[in-house]
């Protein structure tokens, strides 16, 4: 069965997905640098569940993640152009994002804006690597979800 998902639905799902990822990182870092308690744990778990549900809605249910990961021989010419353009845009966005993050890390370490504990540095670095990996893997599909006027879940 082929099901169409509206542009508004896909854009909303992408925004919720990345917003919940950012809020999860902020919540986790606040708890890590402060003191973990039941409210921080509950908030992090809730935000992580929202992240998972929004990922499924934005990428899996719509079939966009499958299309963005498909081999070119399994796609028609129009889909190949769409996926190529999505990867090109995602590369530019990811590069700018990485430069901003690394500049922020450089400034905070160089000028000691935060008094981070040794444990805090380790957690922040590990969380940063996980977030960059998540962004790297989902950004091309998110670009397709954001830009394509019509995407059918049966594509690919």
C-alpha positions, -999 to +999 in steps of 0.1 A: +000+000+000+013+034-010+006+062+015+014+098+010+026+120+038+020+158+035+049+183+035+036+198+067+035+164+085+071+157+074+084+191+083+067+190+117+081+155+123+117+166+114+114+197+136+102+177+166+129+151+160+158+175+160+142+197+188+139+166+210+175+157+203+187+192+212+166+192+244+178+157+253+215+169+250+208+200+271+189+180+297+216+154+299+244+179+302+225+199+329+220+167+349+256+156+343+272+189+354+247+194+382+234+165+401+213+137+388+179+132+405+146+116+396+134+146+376+165+148+354+163+110+348+126+112+340+131+142+317+160+125+298+140+093+294+109+112+282+129+132+257+147+101+245+113+084+239+100+115+220+132+114+199+126+077+191+089+082+182+096+113+161+124+095+143+100+067+134+074+092+122+098+114+103+120+088+087+107+052+089+069+056+084+074+079+055+099+056+038+123+085+033+152+069+052+149+038+030+150+060-001+180+080+011+199+048+018+190+029-013+215+020-039+213+040-071+204+010-092+172+006-071+161+042-078+147+058-109+164+089-124+142+114-105+149+097-072+187+096-079+187+134-085+166+140-053+189+118-031+221+134-047+208+169-040+198+159-004+233+145+003+249+177-011+227+199+011+232+177+041+270+178+036+269+216+037+247+218+067+268+192+086+300+210+078+287+243+091+273+226+122+306+208+129+325+241+125+302+259+150+304+230+175+341+227+173+345+265+176+323+264+207+343+236+222+376+254+214+363+286+231+350+268+262+382+248+267+406+276+259+389+303+280+373+280+306+338+295+303+325+265+323+341+247+352+337+212+339+347+182+360+368+155+344+336+134+343+318+163+326+344+166+299+341+129+292+303+129+291+302+160+269+326+146+244+309+112+242+275+129+238+289+152+211+301+122+191+268+105+194+249+136+183+272+142+153+268+105+143+230+108+146+230+140+125+253+126+099+230+096+094+196+113+095+203+147+078+200+135+041+166+119+048+155+150+067+165+172+037+144+150+015+115+152+040+118+189+041+122+198+004+101+172-016+065+183-022+053+147-026+069+116-010+051+082-010+059+056+016+062+030-012+092+047-029+123+026-035 
